[in-house]
């Protein structure tokens, strides 16, 4: 007696800390999740980088492990679609043979800061208005400018691929760039959606180094890498895009003017807008650390800011000796019962551009409880400041959805509710990898001849998924 074949999709999230692979069946039920550490190599000067082969080995390890576990429960498994999401800003220049010209440099690596100081004033003045990004070492342009100064010849370069695009191409896909990822490079003009020529002129690269813009969920090939499990061979490949908007889609944030608050170690605030901003608006926002770029969904744009509120909370728990699960849970319950009394604790810092956080214990009523409550209130205030910056340029948001590890603490939720009374909470695990799986299903159905099917349509249909949509009728 044979077993029925289970068709499935795989979402791969190539993150800064971990690489995750999630297998879901076509009803949306997660069959397995496997992860491996990204494990950057430390290099001279304190930088972080990773050889392309090492990155791909980690991806294949997570993918193979997830498929192996899924096969244990599904018996006969066939993967019909694979989508890759992950970090932006990091990527690789490829030569005409698709060989990498350098290792992947981590987006948080500070290489390029000295070269930025030498840029022409005209380029510096116009950069943010056109690209929607602050001119900082974080964007791809800064790393490319550093590489140019190291002598990498532009004549050898064929393409620039961001990390999720690089993984997709290595698995068997075409070399493309997805708009939300291209928006984080400093190479794309947000007004024209074409290459921003002054950046390419500065780098000595042809504008053709930026591959064709290809919307998330578009089929770009089939898996043919020799290192993948048999169940994955022949699956349709797509690029899902930048992890933050992909996670927001998995969390039910589809509507224009919807706000997504991703409450992790680095708190990301993503605002969906239904029309692009003007150059002068982009300049004002980027001056305060807020970027504008393309969404992973068509005809949508995002504003993306952040804080270090999650890092603040983690360090305060360490300061208080409350990092283990039992002590953390005890403090959580006490904070709920105290209704957020902060005592004489003063906290500063934790915004995205701050290097330090100061915690001052200035009164006799200071306790672990009042210190934790003050940290919560300060984290919320920093997030509120980012939201106000966005609203000043794009108008008020209409709905709020929060997700992420900190939302598991009830005291955090209570503080968030005081800050954003209408907040709803997403109930999907591993939202970036799960969101990628949605786009994998979209690509597989598109390759099979179905037209007009979006990742949002599939999210609605996935019966194993419990999304919060804040009451929005879409």
C-alpha positions in Angstrom: 0.0 0.0 0.0 1.6 3.3 -1.1 1.5 6.6 0.6 0.0 9.8 -0.9 2.5 12.4 -1.9 2.5 15.6 0.2 3.2 18.7 -1.8 5.0 21.4 0.1 6.8 24.8 -0.1 9.9 26.0 1.6 10.7 29.5 2.9 14.3 30.3 3.6 15.2 33.2 5.8 18.9 34.2 5.5 19.2 36.3 8.7 22.0 38.2 10.3 22.1 35.8 13.3 20.5 32.6 12.0 19.5 31.0 8.7 16.1 29.3 8.9 14.3 26.9 6.5 10.6 26.3 7.0 8.6 23.6 5.2 4.8 24.0 5.0 2.2 22.0 3.2 -0.2 23.6 0.7 -2.8 24.1 3.4 -0.4 26.3 5.3 0.5 23.9 8.1 4.2 24.1 9.1 5.8 20.7 8.9 9.3 21.6 10.1 11.7 24.5 10.9 15.4 24.1 11.0 18.0 26.7 11.6 21.8 27.2 11.6 24.0 30.0 12.8 25.0 32.5 10.2 28.4 32.6 12.0 30.2 35.5 10.4 33.9 35.4 10.3 35.7 38.2 12.2 38.4 39.9 10.2 41.1 42.6 10.6 39.7 45.8 12.0 36.7 44.2 13.7 34.8 43.6 10.5 32.4 40.7 9.7 32.3 38.8 6.5 31.5 35.3 5.1 32.8 33.5 2.0 30.0 32.8 -0.4 30.6 29.1 -0.3 30.4 29.1 3.5 27.1 31.0 3.3 25.6 28.6 0.8 26.8 25.6 2.9 24.8 26.9 5.8 21.7 27.5 3.7 21.9 24.0 2.3 22.3 22.6 5.8 19.2 24.3 7.1 17.2 23.3 4.0 18.3 19.7 4.1 17.5 19.4 7.8 14.1 20.9 7.4 13.2 18.7 4.5 14.5 15.6 6.3 12.3 16.2 9.3 9.3 17.0 7.1 9.8 13.7 5.3 9.6 11.8 8.6 6.0 13.0 9.1 4.9 13.3 5.5 6.5 10.1 4.2 6.5 11.1 0.5 7.3 14.8 0.1 7.6 16.9 -3.0 8.6 20.5 -2.7 6.9 22.6 -5.5 8.3 26.0 -4.6 11.2 27.6 -2.7 11.5 31.3 -1.8 14.3 33.2 -0.2 14.1 36.2 2.1 16.6 37.6 4.4 18.9 40.5 5.3 19.3 43.5 2.9 22.4 45.6 2.3 24.7 42.6 2.1 25.6 41.1 -1.2 28.2 40.2 -3.7 29.7 41.4 -7.0 29.8 38.6 -9.5 31.9 38.3 -12.6 30.7 37.1 -16.1 31.0 33.5 -14.9 28.8 34.2 -11.9 31.9 33.7 -9.6 32.0 36.1 -6.6 34.7 38.8 -6.5 34.7 39.1 -2.7 33.2 37.6 0.5 29.7 38.8 1.7 30.3 41.8 4.0 27.8 42.0 6.8 25.4 44.9 6.6 26.5 46.1 10.1 30.2 46.1 9.2 31.5 49.6 9.4 33.8 49.4 6.4 33.3 52.3 4.0 32.9 55.1 6.6 36.2 56.7 5.7 35.5 56.6 1.9 32.0 58.2 2.5 33.8 61.2 3.9 35.6 61.7 0.6 32.5 61.6 -1.7 31.7 64.7 -3.8 29.4 67.2 -2.1 26.9 67.0 -5.0 26.5 63.3 -4.6 26.2 63.6 -0.8 23.5 66.3 -1.0 21.4 64.3 -3.5 21.9 60.8 -2.2 19.0 60.5 0.3 16.4 62.3 -1.7 16.9 59.9 -4.6 17.7 56.6 -2.9 15.5 57.0 0.2 18.4 55.9 2.4 20.6 57.6 5.0 24.1 57.9 3.6 25.8 55.6 6.1 28.1 52.5 6.1 25.0 50.3 6.4 23.8 50.6 2.8 25.3 48.5 -0.1 26.7 51.6 -1.8 29.1 52.2 1.1 30.5 48.7 0.9 30.7 48.9 -2.9 32.5 52.3 -2.6 35.0 50.6 -0.1 35.5 47.7 -2.5 36.2 50.1 -5.4 38.9 51.7 -3.2 40.4 48.3 -2.6 41.0 47.9 -6.4 38.2 45.5 -7.4 38.0 46.3 -11.1 34.6 47.3 -12.4 35.6 45.7 -15.8 35.3 42.3 -14.1 31.9 42.9 -12.7 28.7 41.5 -14.3 26.1 41.8 -11.6 25.5 42.8 -8.0 23.2 40.4 -6.1 21.8 40.9 -2.6 22.1 37.9 -0.3 18.6 36.4 -0.9 19.1 36.9 -4.7 22.5 35.3 -4.5 21.1 32.2 -2.8 18.2 32.0 -5.3 20.7 32.2 -8.2 23.0 29.5 -6.6 20.0 27.2 -6.3 19.3 27.5 -10.1 17.4 30.8 -10.5 18.1 33.7 -12.8 20.1 36.7 -11.7 17.4 39.3 -10.7 16.9 42.0 -8.1 13.7 42.3 -6.1 12.5 45.8 -5.5 12.5 45.8 -1.7 16.1 44.6 -1.6 17.2 46.9 -4.4 15.7 49.8 -2.3 18.3 49.1 0.4 21.4 49.3 -1.9 21.7 53.0 -2.6 21.7 52.1 -6.4 18.0 52.5 -7.1 16.3 55.9 -7.7 13.0 55.8 -5.8 11.4 58.3 -8.0 12.1 56.6 -11.3 12.5 53.0 -10.1 15.6 52.8 -12.3 19.3 52.8 -11.6 20.5 56.0 -9.9 23.3 56.9 -12.3 25.4 59.1 -10.0 26.0 56.1 -7.7 27.1 54.0 -10.6 29.4 56.7 -12.0 31.0 57.1 -8.5 31.6 53.3 -8.4 32.7 53.0 -12.0 30.1 50.3 -12.6 27.7 50.0 -15.5 24.0 50.4 -14.6 23.5 46.9 -16.0 25.2 45.7 -12.8 21.8 46.1 -11.2 19.7 43.2 -12.6 16.2 43.7 -13.8 13.6 44.5 -11.1 11.5 41.4 -10.5 8.5 41.4 -8.2 8.6 39.0 -5.2 6.8 35.7 -6.0 7.8 35.8 -9.7 9.2 32.4 -10.9 12.9 32.8 -11.9 13.9 29.2 -12.4 13.9 25.7 -10.9 16.2 24.2 -8.2 19.1 22.2 -9.8 21.8 22.6 -7.2 23.5 19.2 -6.5 23.5 19.7 -2.8 19.7 19.8 -2.3 17.6 16.8 -1.2 15.9 14.9 -3.9 12.5 16.2 -2.8 13.5 19.7 -3.7 14.9 19.2 -7.1 12.8 20.9 -9.8 11.0 23.1 -7.4 10.2 26.6 -8.7 12.4 29.3 -7.3 11.6 32.9 -6.4 13.0 35.8 -4.3 10.6 36.8 -1.5 12.5 40.1 -0.7 13.6 41.9 2.4 12.8 40.1 5.6 11.0 42.9 7.4 8.2 43.4 4.7 8.1 39.7 4.1 7.4 39.2 7.9 4.8 41.9 7.8 2.9 40.0 5.0 3.0 36.8 7.1 1.6 38.8 10.0 -1.4 40.1 8.1 -0.1 43.6 7.3 -1.3 44.1 3.7 -3.3 47.3 3.8 -2.0 50.8 2.9 -1.4 53.0 5.9 -0.9 49.9 8.1 1.9 49.9 10.7 3.9 46.8 11.6 6.0 46.8 14.8 8.5 44.0 14.8 9.6 43.7 18.4 12.9 41.8 18.4 16.4 42.6 19.5 16.5 45.5 17.0 12.9 46.8 16.9 11.9 47.5 13.3 8.9 49.8 12.6 7.5 49.4 9.2 4.8 51.7 7.8 3.0 50.7 4.6 2.1 53.6 2.3 0.0 53.6 -0.8 2.0 56.2 -2.7 5.7 57.1 -2.9 7.0 60.1 -1.2 8.7 63.2 -2.7 12.4 63.7 -2.7 12.2 66.4 0.0 10.1 64.1 2.2 12.7 61.4 1.8 15.5 63.8 2.8 13.7 64.8 6.0 13.0 61.2 7.0 16.5 59.9 6.2 18.0 62.8 8.3 16.2 61.1 11.2 17.1 57.6 10.3 13.9 56.6 8.5 14.2 55.0 5.0 11.7 54.8 2.2 11.6 52.0 -0.3 9.6 49.5 -2.3 7.3 46.9 -0.6 7.4 43.2 -1.5 3.8 43.7 -2.6 3.1 45.5 -5.9 1.9 49.2 -5.7 2.9 49.5 -2.1 5.8 51.3 -0.5 7.3 51.2 3.0 8.8 53.5 5.5 11.3 51.7 7.7 12.8 52.9 10.9 13.9 51.3 14.1 15.1 51.5 17.7 17.4 49.6 19.9 14.6 49.1 22.4 14.8 45.3 22.4 18.5 45.4 23.0 17.9 47.8 25.9 15.4 45.4 27.5 17.7 42.5 27.1 20.6 44.3 28.8 18.4 45.5 31.6 17.3 41.9 32.3 21.0 40.9 32.3 21.7 43.8 34.7 18.9 42.6 37.0 20.0 39.0 36.8 16.6 38.0 35.3 17.5 36.4 32.0 16.6 32.8 32.9 13.0 31.8 32.1 11.8 31.5 35.7 13.2 34.8 36.9 12.0 36.6 33.8 8.5 35.2 34.2 8.4 36.3 37.9 9.5 39.9 37.0 6.8 39.9 34.2 4.1 39.0 36.7 5.3 41.6 39.2 5.4 44.3 36.5 1.8 43.6 35.5 0.6 43.8 39.1 2.5 47.1 39.7 0.7 48.8 36.8 4.1 50.1 35.4 5.5 52.1 38.4 8.9 53.4 37.3 10.2 54.9 40.5 13.3 57.1 40.3 14.9 55.6 37.3 16.0 57.7 34.3 16.9 56.1 31.0 18.3 57.7 27.8 19.4 56.4 24.5 18.2 53.3 22.6 17.2 55.1 19.4 18.6 53.6 16.2 21.6 56.0 16.0 22.6 56.0 19.7 25.8 54.3 20.6 25.1 54.0 24.3 22.2 53.6 26.7 22.3 55.2 30.1 20.4 53.8 33.1 20.5 56.1 36.1 19.2 54.9 39.5 18.6 58.2 41.3 16.3 57.5 44.2 15.9 55.3 47.2 12.8 53.6 45.7 14.7 51.9 42.9 14.0 48.2 42.7 14.4 45.6 39.9 10.7 46.1 39.3 10.9 49.9 38.9 14.0 49.5 36.7 12.2 47.1 34.4 9.1 49.3 34.2 11.2 52.3 33.3 13.0 50.3 30.6 9.7 49.3 29.1 8.4 52.9 29.1 11.6 54.2 27.5 11.5 51.5 24.8 7.9 52.5 24.0 8.8 56.2 23.9 11.6 55.6 21.3 9.2 53.7 19.1 6.5 56.4 19.4 9.1 58.9 18.3 9.8 56.9 15.1 6.1 56.6 14.4 5.6 60.4 14.8 8.3 61.0 12.2 6.6 58.8 9.7 3.1 60.3 10.4 4.5 63.8 9.9 5.3 63.0 6.2 2.8 60.2 5.3 -0.2 61.1 7.5 -1.5 59.0 10.4 -1.5 55.2 10.3 -4.8 53.4 10.4 -4.0 50.1 12.0 -1.2 48.6 14.1 0.1 45.0 14.2 2.9 43.9 16.5 4.9 40.7 16.4 8.2 39.3 17.6 9.8 37.7 20.7 9.2 40.5 23.2 5.4 40.4 22.6 5.5 37.0 24.5 6.0 39.0 27.8 2.7 40.3 29.2 4.3 43.3 30.8 5.7 44.3 27.4 2.2 43.9 25.9 0.7 46.1 28.6 3.3 48.8 28.0 2.7 48.6 24.2 -1.0 48.8 24.8 -0.5 52.0 26.8 1.6 53.4 24.0 -0.5 52.2 21.1 -4.0 51.4 22.4 -5.3 49.9 19.2 -2.4 47.5 18.7 -3.2 43.9 17.5 -0.8 41.0 17.8 0.1 38.6 15.0 0.0 34.9 15.9 2.3 33.4 13.3 5.6 31.8 14.3 8.8 32.5 12.3 7.1 35.3 10.3 10.0 35.9 7.8 10.4 32.2 6.9 6.7 31.6 6.8 6.2 34.7 4.7 8.8 33.4 2.3 6.8 30.2 2.1 3.7 32.2 1.0 5.7 33.6 -1.9 7.0 30.2 -2.7 3.4 29.0 -3.1 2.6 32.0 -5.2 5.5 31.2 -7.6 4.6 27.5 -7.8 1.0 28.3 -8.7 2.1 30.9 -11.2 4.5 28.5 -12.9 1.6 26.0 -13.1 -0.4 28.4 -15.1 -2.6 30.1 -12.5 -2.8 33.9 -13.1 -3.6 36.7 -10.7 -2.7 34.8 -7.5 -0.9 36.9 -4.9 0.9 36.0 -1.7 -2.0 37.7 0.2 -4.5 35.5 -1.6 -2.5 32.4 -0.5 -2.2 33.7 3.1 -6.0 33.9 3.2 -6.3 30.4 2.0 -3.8 28.8 4.3 -5.9 27.0 6.8 -3.1 26.2 9.2 -2.3 29.9 9.6 -3.8 32.3 12.3 -3.1 35.8 11.1 -4.3 39.0 12.7 -5.5 41.6 10.3 -6.7 44.3 12.7 -10.2 44.1 11.3 -9.2 45.4 7.8 -11.4 44.2 5.0 -9.1 43.7 2.0 
